[in-house]
Amino acid sequence: MSGLRVTTTAEVSMELGTYGAERQEELHAALDRLADASAIGAGTPDGVGWYAELLPGMAFHWVVLEQPRLAIVWQIVLRN
């Protein structure tokens, strides 16, 4: 599977907007890594979709729609 288009839920988009510019760049870079379909293989099934720690201390949860090759990030969890 080649690259995916990545989008976020409205809640995640609002959450991303609360971070400063530097952190937003890191978060968008993590989402870009998710767009590489090989990241799906690095994820762990969680019953709803997949999750992985794409940034240190931050777990991203997503679902994949094979057609139209779309990954939807529905939650980002800050881990302590």
N, CA, C and O atoms as a printed pandas DataFrame, in Angstrom:
     atom_number atom_name residue_name chain_id  residue_number  x_coord  y_coord  z_coord
0              1         N          MET        A               1    0.857   -1.171    0.000
1              2        CA          MET        A               1    0.000    0.000    0.000
2              3         C          MET        A               1    0.902    1.233    0.000
3              4         O          MET        A               1    1.811    1.337    0.824
4              5         N          SER        A               2    0.661    2.150   -0.904
5              6        CA          SER        A               2    1.438    3.386   -0.913
6              7         C          SER        A               2    0.770    4.407    0.001
7              8         O          SER        A               2   -0.075    4.047    0.821
8              9         N          GLY        A               3    1.141    5.663   -0.133
9             10        CA          GLY        A               3    0.711    6.698    0.792
10            11         C          GLY        A               3   -0.791    6.874    0.930
11            12         O          GLY        A               3   -1.573    6.530    0.044
12            13         N          LEU        A               4   -1.157    7.420    2.070
13            14        CA          LEU        A               4   -2.554    7.709    2.390
14            15         C          LEU        A               4   -2.732    9.209    2.534
15            16         O          LEU        A               4   -1.785    9.933    2.843
16            17         N          ARG        A               5   -3.932    9.660    2.312
17            18        CA          ARG        A               5   -4.290   11.040    2.649
18            19         C          ARG        A               5   -4.704   11.007    4.108
19            20         O          ARG        A               5   -5.478   10.137    4.508
20            21         N          VAL        A               6   -4.210   11.929    4.905
21            22        CA          VAL        A               6   -4.502   11.958    6.338
22            23         C          VAL        A               6   -5.343   13.178    6.647
23            24         O          VAL        A               6   -5.041   14.285    6.202
24            25         N          THR        A               7   -6.391   12.970    7.405
25            26        CA          THR        A               7   -7.227   14.069    7.875
26            27         C          THR        A               7   -7.461   13.865    9.366
27            28         O          THR        A               7   -7.103   12.825    9.917
28            29         N          THR        A               8   -8.049   14.834   10.004
29            30        CA          THR        A               8   -8.330   14.742   11.437
30            31         C          THR        A               8   -9.796   15.048   11.693
31            32         O          THR        A               8  -10.461   15.692   10.880
32            33         N          THR        A               9  -10.286   14.584   12.819
33            34        CA          THR        A               9  -11.634   14.978   13.221
34            35         C          THR        A               9  -11.608   16.441   13.647
35            36         O          THR        A               9  -10.540   17.006   13.881
36            37         N          ALA        A              10  -12.778   17.048   13.745
37            38        CA          ALA        A              10  -12.864   18.449   14.158
38            39         C          ALA        A              10  -12.257   18.648   15.540
39            40         O          ALA        A              10  -11.599   19.658   15.790
40            41         N          GLU        A              11  -12.475   17.681   16.447
41            42        CA          GLU        A              11  -11.946   17.796   17.807
42            43         C          GLU        A              11  -10.420   17.813   17.802
43            44         O          GLU        A              11   -9.800   18.600   18.518
44            45         N          VAL        A              12   -9.819   16.938   16.989
45            46        CA          VAL        A              12   -8.355   16.896   16.904
46            47         C          VAL        A              12   -7.837   18.175   16.269
47            48         O          VAL        A              12   -6.829   18.720   16.719
48            49         N          SER        A              13   -8.500   18.660   15.241
49            50        CA          SER        A              13   -8.072   19.908   14.600
50            51         C          SER        A              13   -8.081   21.063   15.588
51            52         O          SER        A              13   -7.159   21.878   15.603
52            53         N          MET        A              14   -9.121   21.136   16.416
53            54        CA          MET        A              14   -9.175   22.196   17.431
54            55         C          MET        A              14   -8.054   22.029   18.444
55            56         O          MET        A              14   -7.432   23.009   18.855
56            57         N          GLU        A              15   -7.797   20.790   18.848
57            58        CA          GLU        A              15   -6.729   20.526   19.808
58            59         C          GLU        A              15   -5.375   20.935   19.241
59            60         O          GLU        A              15   -4.565   21.536   19.947
60            61         N          LEU        A              16   -5.120   20.613   17.968
61            62        CA          LEU        A              16   -3.852   20.969   17.351
62            63         C          LEU        A              16   -3.650   22.480   17.342
63            64         O          LEU        A              16   -2.524   22.964   17.460
64            65         N          GLY        A              17   -4.743   23.221   17.204
65            66        CA          GLY        A              17   -4.666   24.673   17.170
66            67         C          GLY        A              17   -4.272   25.304   18.485
67            68         O          GLY        A              17   -3.942   26.490   18.519
68            69         N          THR        A              18   -4.296   24.540   19.584
69            70        CA          THR        A              18   -3.949   25.095   20.888
70            71         C          THR        A              18   -2.442   25.077   21.149
71            72         O          THR        A              18   -1.981   25.678   22.120
72            73         N          TYR        A              19   -1.671   24.399   20.301
73            74        CA          TYR        A              19   -0.227   24.315   20.484
74            75         C          TYR        A              19    0.462   25.476   19.799
75            76         O          TYR        A              19   -0.074   26.064   18.860
76            77         N          GLY        A              20    1.647   25.800   20.272
77            78        CA          GLY        A              20    2.461   26.835   19.648
78            79         C          GLY        A              20    2.970   26.388   18.289
79            80         O          GLY        A              20    2.850   25.218   17.928
80            81         N          ALA        A              21    3.537   27.318   17.540
81            82        CA          ALA        A              21    3.966   27.053   16.160
82            83         C          ALA        A              21    4.973   25.915   16.074
83            84         O          ALA        A              21    4.862   25.056   15.199
84            85         N          GLU        A              22    5.961   25.897   16.978
85            86        CA          GLU        A              22    6.988   24.853   16.914
86            87         C          GLU        A              22    6.388   23.470   17.158
87            88         O          GLU        A              22    6.716   22.512   16.459
88            89         N          ARG        A              23    5.516   23.373   18.145
89            90        CA          ARG        A              23    4.891   22.079   18.440
90            91         C          ARG        A              23    3.950   21.666   17.312
91            92         O          ARG        A              23    3.853   20.482   16.989
92            93         N          GLN        A              24    3.252   22.639   16.707
93            94        CA          GLN        A              24    2.385   22.318   15.579
94            95         C          GLN        A              24    3.176   21.720   14.428
95            96         O          GLN        A              24    2.702   20.803   13.759
96            97         N          GLU        A              25    4.394   22.238   14.189
97            98        CA          GLU        A              25    5.244   21.673   13.139
98            99         C          GLU        A              25    5.570   20.217   13.444
99           100         O          GLU        A              25    5.541   19.378   12.543
100          101         N          GLU        A              26    5.880   19.905   14.704
101          102        CA          GLU        A              26    6.185   18.530   15.096
102          103         C          GLU        A              26    4.963   17.630   14.895
103          104         O          GLU        A              26    5.081   16.505   14.409
104          105         N          LEU        A              27    3.796   18.138   15.274
105          106        CA          LEU        A              27    2.572   17.357   15.134
106          107         C          LEU        A              27    2.249   17.099   13.670
107          108         O          LEU        A              27    1.852   15.991   13.309
108          109         N          HIS        A              28    2.414   18.099   12.833
109          110        CA          HIS        A              28    2.143   17.916   11.406
110          111         C          HIS        A              28    3.170   16.978   10.766
111          112         O          HIS        A              28    2.837   16.234    9.844
112          113         N          ALA        A              29    4.406   17.011   11.245
113          114        CA          ALA        A              29    5.409   16.063   10.748
114          115         C          ALA        A              29    5.017   14.634   11.120
115          116         O          ALA        A              29    5.201   13.711   10.327
116          117         N          ALA        A              30    4.475   14.451   12.332
117          118        CA          ALA        A              30    4.012   13.117   12.745
118          119         C          ALA        A              30    2.855   12.666   11.865
119          120         O          ALA        A              30    2.796   11.499   11.478
120          121         N          LEU        A              31    1.938   13.566   11.543
121          122        CA          LEU        A              31    0.830   13.221   10.652
122          123         C          LEU        A              31    1.340   12.884    9.261
123          124         O          LEU        A              31    0.803   11.997    8.599
124          125         N          ASP        A              32    2.378   13.589    8.814
125          126        CA          ASP        A              32    2.978   13.266    7.510
126          127         C          ASP        A              32    3.576   11.868    7.520
127          128         O          ASP        A              32    3.472   11.141    6.533
128          129         N          ARG        A              33    4.204   11.485    8.636
129          130        CA          ARG        A              33    4.748   10.125    8.737
130          131         C          ARG        A              33    3.629    9.098    8.661
131          132         O          ARG        A              33    3.796    8.026    8.079
132          133         N          LEU        A              34    2.495    9.432    9.248
133          134        CA          LEU        A              34    1.350    8.528    9.191
134          135         C          LEU        A              34    0.863    8.368    7.749
135          136         O          LEU        A              34    0.361    7.307    7.379
136          137         N          ALA        A              35    1.009    9.407    6.942
137          138        CA          ALA        A              35    0.568    9.340    5.550
138          139         C          ALA        A              35    1.345    8.287    4.766
139          140         O          ALA        A              35    0.858    7.759    3.766
140          141         N          ASP        A              36    2.563    7.986    5.230
141          142        CA          ASP        A              36    3.323    6.897    4.620
142          143         C          ASP        A              36    2.702    5.599    5.118
143          144         O          ASP        A              36    2.766    5.293    6.309
144          145         N          ALA        A              37    2.116    4.852    4.229
145          146        CA          ALA        A              37    1.331    3.685    4.627
146          147         C          ALA        A              37    2.131    2.679    5.443
147          148         O          ALA        A              37    1.542    1.855    6.142
148          149         N          SER        A              38    3.465    2.727    5.371
149          150        CA          SER        A              38    4.249    1.806    6.181
150          151         C          SER        A              38    4.054    2.091    7.668
151          152         O          SER        A              38    4.300    1.220    8.502
152          153         N          ALA        A              39    3.611    3.308    8.008
153          154        CA          ALA        A              39    3.342    3.627    9.411
154          155         C          ALA        A              39    2.183    2.793    9.941
155          156         O          ALA        A              39    2.113    2.508   11.136
156          157         N          ILE        A              40    1.272    2.403    9.048
157          158        CA          ILE        A              40    0.147    1.570    9.476
158          159         C          ILE        A              40    0.678    0.269   10.065
159          160         O          ILE        A              40    0.170   -0.216   11.076
160          161         N          GLY        A              41    1.713   -0.300    9.423
161          162        CA          GLY        A              41    2.296   -1.531    9.935
162          163         C          GLY        A              41    2.941   -1.349   11.295
163          164         O          GLY        A              41    3.061   -2.310   12.055
164          165         N          ALA        A              42    3.361   -0.121   11.617
165          166        CA          ALA        A              42    3.976    0.153   12.911
166          167         C          ALA        A              42    2.929    0.368   13.988
167          168         O          ALA        A              42    3.243    0.344   15.178
168          169         N          GLY        A              43    1.678    0.578   13.573
169          170        CA          GLY        A              43    0.605    0.798   14.531
170          171         C          GLY        A              43    0.135   -0.503   15.157
171          172         O          GLY        A              43    0.468   -1.596   14.697
172          173         N          THR        A              44   -0.650   -0.358   16.221
173          174        CA          THR        A              44   -1.210   -1.497   16.939
174          175         C          THR        A              44   -2.730   -1.425   16.851
175          176         O          THR        A              44   -3.305   -0.372   17.126
176          177         N          PRO        A              45   -3.395   -2.511   16.477
177          178        CA          PRO        A              45   -4.866   -2.474   16.450
178          179         C          PRO        A              45   -5.409   -2.182   17.847
179          180         O          PRO        A              45   -4.890   -2.701   18.836
180          181         N          ASP        A              46   -6.452   -1.352   17.932
181          182        CA          ASP        A              46   -7.024   -1.020   19.247
182          183         C          ASP        A              46   -8.519   -1.290   19.331
183          184         O          ASP        A              46   -9.183   -0.788   20.238
184          185         N          GLY        A              47   -9.053   -2.065   18.413
185          186        CA          GLY        A              47  -10.479   -2.390   18.447
186          187         C          GLY        A              47  -11.308   -1.469   17.581
187          188         O          GLY        A              47  -12.306   -1.898   17.001
188          189         N          VAL        A              48  -10.917   -0.215   17.483
189          190        CA          VAL        A              48  -11.615    0.745   16.629
190          191         C          VAL        A              48  -10.817    0.975   15.363
191          192         O          VAL        A              48  -11.384    1.073   14.275
192          193         N          GLY        A              49   -9.533    1.059   15.496
193          194        CA          GLY        A              49   -8.642    1.318   14.377
194          195         C          GLY        A              49   -7.234    0.941   14.779
195          196         O          GLY        A              49   -6.960   -0.209   15.123
196          197         N          TRP        A              50   -6.337    1.921   14.733
197          198        CA          TRP        A              50   -4.926    1.710   15.042
198          199         C          TRP        A              50   -4.444    2.808   15.965
199          200         O          TRP        A              50   -5.044    3.880   16.048
200          201         N          TYR        A              51   -3.337    2.522   16.668
201          202        CA          TYR        A              51   -2.693    3.584   17.427
202          203         C          TYR        A              51   -1.192    3.337   17.471
203          204         O          TYR        A              51   -0.731    2.203   17.345
204          205         N          ALA        A              52   -0.441    4.411   17.650
205          206        CA          ALA        A              52    1.003    4.331   17.807
206          207         C          ALA        A              52    1.476    5.637   18.430
207          208         O          ALA        A              52    0.825    6.674   18.307
208          209         N          GLU        A              53    2.610    5.566   19.093
209          210        CA          GLU        A              53    3.229    6.760   19.650
210          211         C          GLU        A              53    4.071    7.378   18.538
211          212         O          GLU        A              53    5.225    6.999   18.343
212          213         N          LEU        A              54    3.490    8.330   17.812
213          214        CA          LEU        A              54    4.165    8.945   16.672
214          215         C          LEU        A              54    5.105   10.063   17.088
215          216         O          LEU        A              54    5.984   10.460   16.323
216          217         N          LEU        A              55    4.922   10.568   18.296
217          218        CA          LEU        A              55    5.844   11.522   18.903
218          219         C          LEU        A              55    6.103   11.020   20.317
219          220         O          LEU        A              55    5.224   10.396   20.911
220          221         N          PRO        A              56    7.279   11.274   20.869
221          222        CA          PRO        A              56    7.507   10.838   22.245
222          223         C          PRO        A              56    6.431   11.387   23.182
223          224         O          PRO        A              56    6.237   12.598   23.283
224          225         N          GLY        A              57    5.748   10.487   23.856
225          226        CA          GLY        A              57    4.724   10.882   24.810
226          227         C          GLY        A              57    3.366   11.189   24.214
227          228         O          GLY        A              57    2.453   11.568   24.948
228          229         N          MET        A              58    3.198   11.039   22.896
229          230        CA          MET        A              58    1.913   11.329   22.265
230          231         C          MET        A              58    1.480   10.165   21.397
231          232         O          MET        A              58    2.136    9.824   20.413
232          233         N          ALA        A              59    0.363    9.561   21.778
233          234        CA          ALA        A              59   -0.188    8.438   21.011
234          235         C          ALA        A              59   -1.277    8.955   20.087
235          236         O          ALA        A              59   -2.178    9.674   20.519
236          237         N          PHE        A              60   -1.192    8.591   18.825
237          238        CA          PHE        A              60   -2.171    8.974   17.813
238          239         C          PHE        A              60   -3.061    7.769   17.540
239          240         O          PHE        A              60   -2.567    6.653   17.377
240          241         N          HIS        A              61   -4.355    7.990   17.490
241          242        CA          HIS        A              61   -5.322    6.939   17.179
242          243         C          HIS        A              61   -5.962    7.276   15.840
243          244         O          HIS        A              61   -6.365    8.417   15.614
244          245         N          TRP        A              62   -6.057    6.287   14.948
245          246        CA          TRP        A              62   -6.616    6.553   13.630
246          247         C          TRP        A              62   -7.361    5.350   13.089
247          248         O          TRP        A              62   -7.186    4.221   13.548
248          249         N          VAL        A              63   -8.186    5.619   12.110
249          250        CA          VAL        A              63   -8.858    4.568   11.347
250          251         C          VAL        A              63   -8.446    4.744    9.890
251          252         O          VAL        A              63   -8.174    5.859    9.444
252          253         N          VAL        A              64   -8.402    3.651    9.161
253          254        CA          VAL        A              64   -8.011    3.679    7.756
254          255         C          VAL        A              64   -9.183    3.231    6.903
255          256         O          VAL        A              64   -9.795    2.196    7.170
256          257         N          LEU        A              65   -9.491    4.002    5.889
257          258        CA          LEU        A              65  -10.471    3.610    4.878
258          259         C          LEU        A              65   -9.671    3.226    3.642
259          260         O          LEU        A              65   -9.078    4.084    2.989
260          261         N          GLU        A              66   -9.655    1.920    3.318
261          262        CA          GLU        A              66   -8.858    1.440    2.189
262          263         C          GLU        A              66   -9.208    2.197    0.912
263          264         O          GLU        A              66   -8.323    2.577    0.146
264          265         N          GLN        A              67  -10.468    2.409    0.694
265          266        CA          GLN        A              67  -10.919    3.242   -0.409
266          267         C          GLN        A              67  -11.742    4.360    0.216
267          268         O          GLN        A              67  -12.784    4.066    0.802
268          269         N          PRO        A              68  -11.363    5.548    0.132
269          270        CA          PRO        A              68  -10.484    6.234   -0.828
270          271         C          PRO        A              68   -9.053    6.472   -0.329
271          272         O          PRO        A              68   -8.520    7.563   -0.531
272          273         N          ARG        A              69   -8.422    5.494    0.310
273          274        CA          ARG        A              69   -7.042    5.606    0.793
274          275         C          ARG        A              69   -6.898    6.776    1.745
275          276         O          ARG        A              69   -6.104    7.691    1.524
276          277         N          LEU        A              70   -7.681    6.728    2.804
277          278        CA          LEU        A              70   -7.786    7.826    3.753
278          279         C          LEU        A              70   -7.540    7.326    5.163
279          280         O          LEU        A              70   -8.083    6.297    5.567
280          281         N          ALA        A              71   -6.726    8.048    5.910
281          282        CA          ALA        A              71   -6.542    7.781    7.340
282          283         C          ALA        A              71   -7.137    8.956    8.100
283          284         O          ALA        A              71   -6.803   10.109    7.828
284          285         N          ILE        A              72   -8.010    8.669    9.044
285          286        CA          ILE        A              72   -8.653    9.707    9.843
286          287         C          ILE        A              72   -8.127    9.604   11.265
287          288         O          ILE        A              72   -8.356    8.604   11.944
288          289         N          VAL        A              73   -7.423   10.637   11.718
289          290        CA          VAL        A              73   -6.932   10.680   13.095
290          291         C          VAL        A              73   -8.074   11.184   13.958
291          292         O          VAL        A              73   -8.547   12.308   13.789
292          293         N          TRP        A              74   -8.517   10.331   14.895
293          294        CA          TRP        A              74   -9.675   10.707   15.709
294          295         C          TRP        A              74   -9.316   11.042   17.134
295          296         O          TRP        A              74  -10.169   11.515   17.884
296          297         N          GLN        A              75   -8.081   10.813   17.533
297          298        CA          GLN        A              75   -7.694   11.152   18.902
298          299         C          GLN        A              75   -6.176   11.228   18.991
299          300         O          GLN        A              75   -5.461   10.456   18.353
300          301         N          ILE        A              76   -5.698   12.178   19.797
301          302        CA          ILE        A              76   -4.290   12.257   20.158
302          303         C          ILE        A              76   -4.245   12.306   21.682
303          304         O          ILE        A              76   -4.864   13.171   22.302
304          305         N          VAL        A              77   -3.512   11.376   22.274
305          306        CA          VAL        A              77   -3.471   11.258   23.726
306          307         C          VAL        A              77   -2.066   11.569   24.223
307          308         O          VAL        A              77   -1.092   10.957   23.786
308          309         N          LEU        A              78   -1.973   12.521   25.134
309          310        CA          LEU        A              78   -0.713   12.850   25.762
310          311         C          LEU        A              78   -0.456   11.841   26.863
311          312         O          LEU        A              78   -1.265   11.695   27.780
312          313         N          ARG        A              79    0.665   11.145   26.777
313          314        CA          ARG        A              79    1.014   10.124   27.772
314          315         C          ARG        A              79    2.031   10.712   28.747
315          316         O          ARG        A              79    2.939   11.442   28.348
316          317         N          ASN        A              80    1.869   10.391   30.008
317          318        CA          ASN        A              80    2.804   10.889   31.030
318          319         C          ASN        A              80    3.945    9.934   31.230
319          320         O          ASN        A              80    4.827   10.189   32.050
